[in-house]
Amino acid sequence: NTSSLPVRKIIHIDMDAFYASVEQRDHPEYRGKPLIVGGLPEGRGGVVATASYEARKFGVHSAMPSAKAQQLCPGAIFVRPRFEAYKAVSDKLREILYRYTDLVEPLSLDEAYLDVSTDKLGIGSALDIAALIKKSVKEELRLTASAGVSVNKFVAKIASDLQKPDGLSFIGPSSVEAFMEKLPVEKF
């Protein structure tokens, strides 16, 4: 009987358009404009590291050649990445995450899994913890994050993508099977 097994509470935190959002935060003149962080379009082999949501509306996405991004979004502002700035923000993000659990599994500078099956502060609700993390990210880092909450890492990661940017999605134990059945195969 598997119903007696404790249900894991997993949160996937994913910063929204991370490099571009840090640039827009630090440079007010970039806010609200299509911004592309990565290689410059004039250079050979320049590639998009990330694009602001304003640039994404034109079909620009990460790993796309910068020249193609410029064709899709002629008004885009291109900036070179500042990895030291992103690393500093990432370190602060980790400090926020570790307030709730020591079971943090970073995936990159801007995303991580947290197992909050038991949390340091005794909050109990993974949804409440995810909301508190998002609030801290907004107040302390002046950025937004999306969060997915579920019973395993796979479903939590997909959930974090459902309402980007600044989203919070929960797929509870009783909904996982129905949710998985409706997923398009590309998500796998």
N, C-alpha and C positions, 0 to 999 in steps of 0.2 A: 504494500500500500504506500504509494508515493505521497499521499496527501499529508502524511505526518512529517515530511521533510520541510525544514524551514525554507521559506522563500527568500532568495537573495534579492537585495535591493541595489541595483547598479545605476549609476548616473554617468552619462557621457556628456562632458562639457566641450563645446566647440566654439571658439571665438569666431565672430562674424567678420569675414573679409579681412583677416587679421592684419597683414602688413599694410594694406590700404587704409584700414580704420585707424591704425597708429599714425600714419602719415597725415590723415585728415584731422585727427585730434591735435597733432603737433603743429600743423600748418593750416590755420583757418582759411587761407585763400584756396585750399583744395576742397573744402567742405561743399557737398552738394554737387560736385563736378565729377565727370567720369575720370577716374584716376587709375593708372596702370603702374604697378610696381614690378620692375624686372629689367630685362635688357632693353636698350633703346632701339627703336625701329630702324634707325640708320645703320646700326652695327650689324655685323654678320652674325647670324645665329642667335640674335636676341630672342628671349623667351619671356612670356608673362609669368611672373611668380604668383601674383594675385591681382584681382581687379576689384574696384569699388562696385557697390551695387548699381551705381549710376552707369558704369561701363558695362556691367553684366547685361543690362537691358538691351544692349546692342549685340549680344551674343559672344562677348569677350569672356574667355575663361582661362584658368591657369594651364600652363604647359603649351599654350598656343604661341606660334611664332609672333613676335612683336609687330612685324610688318603686316601680318594678317589682321592683328588687333587694330592697327592704325587704319586699315582699309574699312573695317567694320565700324569703327568709331573715330572718324577723322578729328573730332574736337578733343580727343583724350589728352590728358596730361600724363607724360611718362616720367617716372622718377626711379632712380637706382635704389635698390634695397639698402636699408641701414640695419644690418643684422644685430649690431650691438644694442640698438634701441629696442628691437623686438625681443632680444634675450632678456633685457632688463624688465620688460613688461611681463614676459613669461615667468621670470623668477617671482615677481609679485603675485601673479596668478597662482602659482604653486603654493605660496604662503597662504593664500585664501583657502585653497582646497584642503591643505593639511590641517586647517582649523577644525574640520569635520570628521576626518578619518586619516589614519596612517596608511590605509590601503588605497593609494593613489598610483595609477599606472599611466605615466605620461606617454603619449603617442608621438608628439611633436611639440614644437614651441607653443602651439595654440590649441591643443586638445588633449584630453585625458579622460580615463575611466576612474571612477571612484566606487568602491564597494562600501556602502553605508548600511549594510545589514545590521551592524551595530555601529552607532556613531558616537564620537567622543563627547558630544554635548547632551546626549540622551534625548534628542529631538524626536527620533522614531520614524517620522514621515520623510521618505526620500523626496517626495514632491516638495515639501516645505524646505528641505535642505537645498534642493536645486534652486528654488526661488530665492533663498537667502544668498547663495553663491552669486546668482545673477545680479542681485541688488548690490552686493559688495563690489562686483566687477564694475558696475555702472558708477557707483559712488567713488570708489578708490582708484580705479584705472581710467574712468571716463570713457569706457568702451562697452560694447554689448557682446553677450555670449548667448548661444542657444544651448538648450539642455534637453536630453532625452532620458527618461526614467523607465526602467523595465526590470525584468528578472534575469537578464543576461546581457553580455556586452554587445552581441550582434544586434539585438532588438533595440537596445538603448541608443546605439550609434545611428540606426535608421531613424529612430524617433527624434533625435536631435536635429535631423535634417528636414523634418516635416513642416516646421513653421519658421524657417529662417527668413530674415534675421530676427534676433531678440525673441526667439520662440522657447516654449516649454511644453513638451509633449510627454504624456504618460501612457504607457501600454501595460496595463495590469495583467496579473497572472491569468485571469479568466479570458482576456482579450487576445493573448499572444497568438493562439492558433488561428483564429479568424483573421487577424492582421496579416500573418504570414501567408495565408492562402490568397489574399488579395494583392500581395506584392508583385510588381512587375519583375521579370527575371533579371533585368539590368541591375536591380538593387543588390542582387547576390554577387 
